[in-house]
Amino acid sequence: MKKNLMRTFTVLALVGFAIPSCNNGEGFSRAYRISNRAQVIGGTSALADLGDYILENDRIRLAFPEAGNSVGPGVFGGSLIDADLQRNDAQHRQGRGLDQFSELFPIGNLAIPAVCKPDSKKVDGFCSFPSKALAPRVRVLCDGSKPCLSCYGKEDCLQKGAQIDLSKELNRDYASADDPTQAGPDVPSQHAAVIRVEGMSGNYLEALGLVSIAKVKMNFRMRNDFILEPGSKVVRIRTLIMEAGRDGSLLRPDGEIQQLPSLTKPRALFALLLGSDYFHTELPDMDTGVAGGDFLFFGDRLKLFAPGIGFDVYREIRNKFAIGEDALNNPIAAPYLAAVGHGVSYAIASADPDGKYLLPILSGAVTAGFTHGAHCHTGPCEGTAEQCANVVDCSHVMGFVFERLFAVGDGDVASAASSILEARGQVLGTVSGQVLDSVSQAPVTHAQVYVYRVPQTMSECRPSGSADEAYTGGAENFEADCLVPRDYQWVFS
């Protein structure tokens, strides 16, 4: 749409104007601790304040609370609590932004990083520190003022002035698989700014008195890196979880770091967490496994959107229950999840191009999304390649790493989602034109354009439809039959 194109050009022009003169008009990334309130993001949902942290570049701004109590719906510090575009007009700069995001923090199974202060009295038992625990903290790993570099060992790091020591357990996922003394492909670039969050695990759901599930792996050392490159509207959220003993030490210190497999379709999450002893699994003798993702709170000010579903994600979950499906173990699996507000939008997805965002829970109190997971099983997996794609021999694994992408957009789904799809290397097309009023023929401002797919089966047409029955209504009847197309057709409102 021409109006949208003009708005994009305007935003880009403003962003370009905002770049500090020392960058000579080029992009930048930086991270720092908030020392005055003119540095905060601001907005109807903004929570960050003095002592918290800012991660920003020439396109977007993000904020994280210091270690201690979360000021959002979560429990601990180190979460993502504010997010907005980089705004430099007089109305929105110096802490008067348009943040409408609530909070995001990573999960490994049902555990989250318990990033409380060592002297905190917040929750007895959740802020205790075993003798060999990983100390909780939020810190700037790479501030953007000098190159973000990797090294191996104390001497090499001092010589290079590097921040990412590949010999340390918290950085081993950045090392090359062929040579652990060298950086691998996932290490942040030299131009990146990075906020790091680390600590022992705590159980968020149990802290709220909601669930207590036996035998689920819950004791981890956790590290979460938020990585922002110059010129990008996407922050990488890279989480490392390492199973620990009761004293906080690593359970398998000589093991390897392994990529947690992507969830590429709906899966029974309780089967992953509980294993064959407590839940039906597709393959026999599966041990308790690992699932990774995020607790995610978009907040009441935003409209949630999932591709193939639209803006009523909650209704889709209700429909599953209405027809007798188990939404927890046959969850929604979307390529990404987005949320739209006034002047700003957000999207989140797996960093893997084929990965899905599984949404088994959606409510105002708790929203949990999973992107990666695996059954643990000792020895070779005796199943098909598809069945074994999410089965790992955990006996030699020190830790698992998984990555998601979080994007900030201009106030519509496409501007946020396209940034994620581009970051995943997916080829995108564009559509341009105008939406006109049917009576006056005048251009319509803030029009929403929906793309539908013509269904192939009746199960894609409506929740009660059969997957074995082909849909034969054609594109011309999709609105009356089911409103779920597959050949592209346009609807304007």
C-alpha positions in Angstrom: 0.0 0.0 0.0 1.4 3.4 -1.0 0.5 4.9 2.4 2.3 2.1 4.2 5.3 2.5 1.9 5.4 6.3 2.6 5.2 5.5 6.4 8.1 3.1 6.1 10.2 5.7 4.3 9.3 8.2 6.9 10.4 5.9 9.8 13.7 5.1 8.0 14.3 8.8 7.5 13.8 9.5 11.2 16.0 6.6 12.2 18.7 7.8 10.0 18.5 11.3 11.5 18.8 9.8 15.0 22.1 8.0 14.6 24.8 9.7 16.6 27.3 11.7 14.6 30.2 9.5 15.7 28.6 6.7 13.6 28.8 8.8 10.4 25.3 7.8 9.4 25.9 4.1 9.8 24.0 1.7 12.1 24.9 1.0 15.7 24.2 -1.3 18.6 24.8 -0.5 22.2 23.9 -1.7 25.7 24.1 0.2 29.0 22.6 0.7 32.4 20.0 3.3 32.8 21.4 6.3 34.8 18.7 8.9 34.1 15.1 8.7 33.2 15.6 10.3 29.8 17.1 7.0 28.7 14.1 4.8 29.5 11.8 3.7 26.6 8.4 4.9 27.9 4.9 4.0 26.9 1.6 2.7 28.3 3.3 -0.6 29.5 6.8 0.7 30.1 8.4 -0.5 33.4 12.1 0.0 33.1 13.6 2.5 35.4 16.9 3.6 37.0 19.4 0.8 37.4 17.8 -1.4 34.7 19.3 -2.1 31.3 18.8 -0.8 27.7 19.8 -2.7 24.6 19.3 -0.7 21.4 20.4 0.0 17.9 19.4 2.4 15.1 16.1 0.6 14.6 14.7 -0.7 18.0 15.0 -0.3 21.8 14.6 -3.0 24.5 14.8 -2.9 28.3 15.5 -5.4 31.0 15.1 -5.1 34.8 18.2 -5.5 37.0 18.6 -8.6 39.2 15.9 -8.8 41.9 12.2 -8.6 41.8 10.4 -8.4 38.4 8.3 -5.3 38.1 6.1 -7.1 35.5 3.9 -10.2 35.8 7.0 -12.4 36.2 9.0 -13.2 39.3 12.6 -12.3 38.8 14.8 -9.8 37.1 16.6 -10.2 33.7 13.4 -10.5 31.6 12.5 -8.4 28.5 10.0 -5.9 29.8 9.9 -3.0 27.3 10.2 -2.9 23.5 9.7 -0.1 21.0 11.0 1.3 17.8 13.8 3.9 17.9 11.9 7.1 18.0 13.5 10.5 17.6 10.7 12.9 17.1 10.1 15.5 19.8 6.9 13.8 20.9 8.4 10.4 21.6 12.0 10.8 22.5 13.6 10.9 26.0 11.5 8.3 27.7 8.2 9.1 25.9 8.0 6.0 23.6 5.1 3.8 22.7 6.0 0.5 24.4 3.0 -1.7 24.9 4.7 -5.0 25.6 4.5 -6.7 29.0 7.2 -9.3 29.6 9.1 -12.2 28.2 11.5 -14.7 29.9 12.9 -18.0 28.8 11.8 -21.4 30.1 13.5 -24.8 30.2 10.8 -27.3 30.9 8.9 -25.3 33.5 12.0 -23.6 35.0 13.1 -20.0 34.5 16.2 -18.2 35.5 15.9 -17.2 39.2 17.7 -13.9 38.8 17.2 -12.5 42.3 19.6 -10.6 44.4 21.8 -12.8 46.7 20.3 -11.0 49.7 16.8 -11.1 48.4 13.9 -12.3 50.6 11.4 -12.4 47.8 10.3 -16.0 47.8 11.8 -18.5 50.3 13.3 -21.5 48.5 13.4 -19.8 45.1 16.2 -17.4 46.0 18.3 -19.8 48.0 21.8 -20.5 46.6 23.4 -24.0 46.9 27.1 -24.1 47.6 28.1 -24.5 44.0 25.3 -22.4 42.4 25.7 -20.2 39.4 25.4 -16.7 40.8 22.4 -14.8 39.5 23.1 -11.6 37.6 22.2 -9.3 34.7 25.1 -7.6 32.9 26.3 -6.0 29.7 28.5 -8.6 27.9 29.2 -6.4 24.8 28.3 -2.7 25.1 28.9 -1.7 21.4 31.7 0.8 22.2 34.3 -1.7 21.1 34.3 -4.9 19.1 32.5 -7.9 20.6 35.2 -10.6 20.3 35.7 -14.2 21.3 38.8 -15.7 22.8 40.1 -18.9 24.5 41.6 -18.8 27.9 42.5 -15.9 30.2 45.7 -14.9 28.5 44.2 -14.9 25.0 41.2 -12.8 26.3 43.4 -10.3 28.0 45.6 -9.9 24.8 42.6 -9.4 22.6 40.4 -7.5 25.1 37.7 -10.0 24.3 34.5 -10.6 26.1 33.4 -14.2 25.1 35.8 -16.8 26.6 35.1 -20.0 24.7 36.8 -22.0 27.4 34.1 -21.1 29.9 31.1 -23.3 30.2 28.6 -20.4 29.7 30.2 -19.7 26.3 30.8 -23.2 24.9 27.8 -23.1 22.6 29.5 -20.3 20.6 32.6 -22.5 19.9 33.2 -24.2 16.6 32.3 -27.9 16.5 35.5 -28.7 14.7 37.8 -26.6 16.9 36.5 -25.5 20.3 39.2 -22.9 20.6 37.7 -21.0 17.7 34.3 -19.2 17.3 31.5 -21.0 15.5 28.8 -19.5 13.3 26.5 -18.5 16.1 28.8 -16.2 17.9 27.7 -12.5 17.9 29.3 -10.3 15.3 32.0 -7.8 16.3 29.4 -5.0 15.9 26.8 -6.6 18.2 25.6 -5.4 21.6 24.7 -8.2 24.1 22.9 -8.3 27.4 23.5 -11.5 29.4 21.3 -13.0 32.1 22.4 -16.0 34.2 21.5 -17.9 37.3 20.1 -21.1 38.7 16.6 -22.2 37.8 13.4 -21.5 39.6 9.9 -22.8 38.9 7.6 -20.0 38.0 4.4 -22.0 37.8 5.0 -23.7 41.2 5.8 -20.2 42.6 2.2 -19.3 41.7 0.9 -22.5 43.2 -0.5 -23.8 39.9 1.3 -27.0 39.2 3.7 -29.5 40.6 4.7 -32.3 38.2 6.9 -35.2 39.4 10.1 -36.2 37.7 10.3 -33.2 35.4 13.9 -32.0 34.9 13.8 -28.7 36.8 17.3 -28.1 38.2 19.4 -26.1 35.7 22.2 -23.6 35.3 20.6 -21.1 32.9 22.2 -18.5 30.6 20.2 -16.2 28.4 21.9 -13.8 25.8 20.0 -11.0 24.1 22.0 -10.3 20.9 21.3 -7.1 18.8 23.1 -6.3 15.6 23.2 -2.9 14.0 20.4 -2.2 11.5 18.2 -5.1 12.7 14.7 -5.0 14.0 15.2 -8.5 15.4 16.9 -9.5 18.7 18.3 -13.0 19.0 17.3 -14.7 22.3 19.9 -17.5 22.8 19.3 -19.7 25.8 21.7 -22.3 27.3 20.4 -24.7 29.9 22.7 -27.2 31.8 21.3 -29.8 34.1 22.7 -29.4 37.7 22.8 -31.3 40.9 21.3 -30.3 44.2 24.4 -28.4 45.1 24.2 -26.4 41.9 27.2 -28.1 40.2 27.0 -29.4 36.7 25.5 -32.9 36.4 27.7 -33.8 33.4 30.6 -31.4 33.4 32.5 -33.4 30.7 29.5 -33.6 28.4 28.9 -31.7 25.2 26.7 -28.7 24.4 24.0 -29.8 21.9 21.4 -27.9 19.9 17.9 -28.7 21.2 15.9 -29.9 18.2 13.2 -27.7 16.8 9.6 -28.4 17.3 8.3 -28.5 13.7 4.8 -29.7 14.3 2.3 -30.1 17.2 3.7 -32.4 19.9 2.5 -33.8 23.2 4.5 -31.5 25.5 3.7 -33.6 28.6 5.2 -36.6 26.8 8.4 -34.7 26.4 8.5 -33.5 30.0 7.4 -36.7 31.7 8.5 -39.6 29.5 7.0 -43.0 29.0 6.7 -43.8 32.7 4.1 -41.0 33.2 2.7 -40.4 29.8 2.0 -42.1 26.5 4.8 -41.6 24.1 5.0 -42.5 20.4 8.2 -44.5 21.0 8.6 -46.7 24.0 11.1 -46.3 26.9 11.5 -42.5 26.6 13.0 -40.8 29.6 12.0 -37.4 30.9 13.1 -34.9 28.3 13.6 -31.2 27.8 11.4 -28.5 26.2 12.5 -24.9 25.7 10.7 -21.7 24.9 9.3 -18.7 26.7 6.8 -17.4 29.2 5.3 -14.6 27.2 3.0 -11.8 28.2 1.9 -9.5 25.3 -0.6 -7.7 27.6 -4.2 -6.5 27.2 -3.2 -3.6 25.0 -2.2 -5.8 22.1 -4.1 -8.0 19.7 -2.6 -11.4 19.3 -2.2 -12.9 15.8 -1.1 -16.3 14.5 -0.9 -17.2 10.8 -3.6 -19.6 9.7 -5.7 -18.5 12.7 -5.9 -14.7 12.6 -6.5 -12.5 15.6 -8.6 -14.9 17.7 -6.0 -17.3 18.9 -7.8 -17.8 22.2 -10.9 -18.9 20.3 -8.9 -21.5 18.4 -7.8 -23.0 21.7 -11.4 -23.0 22.9 -12.5 -24.8 19.7 -10.0 -27.5 20.4 -11.5 -28.2 23.8 -15.0 -27.9 22.4 -14.4 -30.8 19.9 -12.6 -32.9 22.5 -9.0 -32.2 21.5 -6.3 -31.8 24.1 -4.8 -28.3 23.5 -2.0 -29.0 25.9 -0.8 -32.1 24.0 -2.0 -31.1 20.5 -1.1 -27.4 20.7 -1.4 -24.7 18.1 1.8 -24.8 16.0 2.4 -21.5 14.2 5.3 -20.2 12.1 5.4 -17.2 14.4 3.3 -15.3 16.9 2.6 -11.6 16.5 0.8 -8.8 18.5 -0.4 -5.5 17.2 -0.8 -2.3 19.2 -1.0 1.5 18.5 2.0 2.5 16.5 4.0 -0.6 17.4 3.9 -4.4 16.9 5.8 -7.4 18.0 6.6 -11.0 16.7 8.4 -14.0 18.1 9.4 -17.3 16.4 12.0 -20.0 16.5 15.3 -19.0 14.9 15.1 -22.2 12.8 13.3 -21.7 9.4 11.2 -24.9 9.8 10.6 -24.4 13.5 7.1 -23.7 14.9 5.9 -21.8 18.0 3.8 -24.2 20.0 1.1 -22.5 22.1 -0.6 -24.9 24.6 -1.5 -22.2 27.1 -3.1 -18.8 26.5 -4.6 -16.7 29.3 -4.1 -13.3 30.9 -2.1 -14.9 33.7 0.2 -17.4 32.0 1.2 -17.7 28.3 3.7 -20.4 27.6 5.2 -21.0 24.1 7.6 -23.8 23.2 9.9 -23.8 20.2 12.4 -26.7 20.9 12.3 -30.0 22.7 13.4 -33.6 22.8 12.8 -36.9 24.6 15.9 -38.2 26.4 16.7 -41.8 25.6 19.9 -43.8 26.3 21.3 -45.6 23.2 20.2 -45.5 19.6 16.6 -44.4 18.7 14.7 -47.3 17.2 12.1 -45.5 15.1 11.8 -43.7 11.8 13.8 -40.6 11.0 10.7 -38.5 11.7 10.0 -40.2 15.0 13.7 -39.9 16.1 14.1 -36.2 15.1 13.2 -35.1 18.6 15.0 -37.9 20.5 18.4 -37.3 22.0 20.8 -39.5 24.0 21.2 -37.2 27.0 23.7 -39.3 28.9 26.6 -37.4 27.3 25.0 -33.9 27.1 26.2 -31.2 29.5 23.6 -28.7 28.2 21.2 -27.7 25.5 21.0 -24.5 23.5 18.1 -23.1 21.6 17.3 -19.7 20.0 14.3 -17.6 19.2 13.9 -14.3 17.4 11.9 -11.3 18.7 11.0 -8.4 16.4 9.6 -5.0 16.8 7.4 -3.6 14.0 5.6 -0.4 13.0 2.1 -1.3 14.3 1.1 -4.1 11.9 1.7 -7.8 11.7 3.7 -7.7 8.4 6.4 -5.3 9.5 7.2 -7.4 12.6 6.9 -10.8 11.0 8.8 -10.0 7.8 11.8 -9.0 9.9 11.8 -12.5 11.5 11.3 -14.3 8.2 14.2 -12.3 6.6 16.4 -13.1 9.6 15.7 -16.8 9.0 16.7 -16.4 5.4 13.3 -16.9 3.9 12.5 -15.3 0.6 9.6 -12.7 0.8 7.4 -11.2 -1.9 5.7 -7.8 -1.8 2.2 -6.6 -2.7 1.5 -2.9 -3.3 -1.7 -0.9 -4.1 -4.4 1.2 -2.4 -7.4 0.3 -0.3 -10.3 2.6 -1.4 -13.6 3.4 0.3 -16.3 1.6 -1.6 -18.5 4.7 -1.6 -16.2 7.8 -1.9 -13.3 5.9 -3.6 -11.0 7.9 -1.3 -7.9 6.0 0.1 -8.5 4.3 3.5 -6.0 5.0 6.2 -4.9 2.2 8.6 -6.5 -0.5 6.5 -5.8 -4.1 7.4 -5.1 -6.6 4.6 -5.7 -10.3 5.3 -4.3 -13.1 3.1 -6.2 -16.4 3.3 -5.4 -19.9 2.0 -7.9 -22.1 0.2 -8.1 -25.3 2.3 -7.2 -28.7 1.0 -9.2 -30.8 3.5 -12.3 -30.2 5.6 -10.2 -30.2 8.8 -8.5 -27.1 7.4 -11.9 -25.6 6.6 -13.4 -25.8 10.1 -12.5 -27.4 13.5 -15.1 -30.2 13.1 -14.0 -31.2 9.6 -12.3 -34.4 8.6 -8.7 -34.6 7.5 -9.7 -37.4 5.1 -12.4 -35.4 3.3 -11.2 -33.1 0.6 -12.5 -29.6 0.4 -14.2 -29.0 -3.0 -15.8 -25.6 -2.5 -13.2 -23.7 -4.3 -11.8 -20.2 -3.6 -15.1 -18.5 -4.6 -16.9 -20.2 -1.7 -14.3 -20.1 1.0 -15.9 -17.2 2.9 -19.2 -18.9 3.2 -17.8 -22.4 3.8 -14.9 -21.9 6.2 -12.8 -18.7 5.6 -9.5 -20.6 5.4 -8.1 -20.3 1.7 -4.9 -21.9 0.2 -4.6 -20.3 -3.2 -4.1 -16.7 -2.5 -7.1 -14.4 -2.3 -7.4 -11.0 -0.9 -9.9 -9.6 1.6 -9.8 -5.9 2.7 -11.5 -4.2 5.6 
